[in-house]
């Protein structure tokens, strides 16, 4: 049995796949396997997978889904076919540093951890910028990236930490499920995961018609069907509530700016209606406010805190309308 399983879901990425696989096979750590799962990709990705599997037969294993399952469920196919004690996810248009697996594995061995969390380096067409993970609970709860982490496989399986069936924002669901499982975690100051900002990808292309707030509602509908958050401790319940507010505010700002007042009005009213029904005591959330919560990134503090504070006094709408015109 190998120590680490690296799972790579693959769909329509032939342009970037070789770079990804090349970075994965050139690791300083040796006791690992690479599991490539082709999610019915219509391009030539499978030819590239076959090429690398022939070159590295002891390292790479590949699987092809019978139908397109989406990112989250394709990762679960990889989990079900993995042999490692620890799991890592890599998106197929991203790439990793040579010491990536070794760094996470060494950190995992320094304590009885269920997950090790790192930062990432954003690659915007060759311009690199490091984003370090905060040493706080918010890196676990509101850091919706399944990659740039190492997980203890037994912990995920025992606690049934899974991905959403919704094909957008799967990592939000996964991060909340992970948080509710109460893992022992460690944050490391390391940015060996290179997140390639692909303007052609679904997440890379911003358009004003994208109803991301509706995806958030769908994700929380599914999550609250599977998890009784009202049986959680009050602190944890308020954390989940904060995750909802933070993602909704991000959706409104990201996909609403420049789209016009009418568009923002629709998004805002949709959000408020759902929030009042789902979290009627949201105005009392202790984590929402300027410079709150402690340990959160300053951008999230500013955006969520400002909009959240204004909404508490029914004044968020004018600011969002201004944002919609910028």
Buried (B, 14 or more C-beta within 10 A) or exposed (E): EBBBBBBBBBBBBBEBBBBBBEBBBEBEBEEBBBBBBBBBBEBEBBEBBBBBBEEBEEBBBBBBBEEEBBBBBBBBBBBEBBEBBBBBBBBBBBBBBEBBBBBBBEBBEEEEBBBBBBBBBBBEEEEEEEBBBBEBBBBBBBBBBBBBBBBBBEBBEEBEBBBBBBBBBBBBBBBBBBBBBEBEBBBBEBBBBBBBBBEEBEEEEEEEEBBBBBBBBBBBBBBBEEBEBEEBEEEBBBBBBBBBBBBBBBBBBEBBBEBEBEBBBBBBEBBBEBBEEBBEEBBEBEBBBEEBBEEBBEEBBEBBBBBBBBBBEEEBBEBBBEBBEE
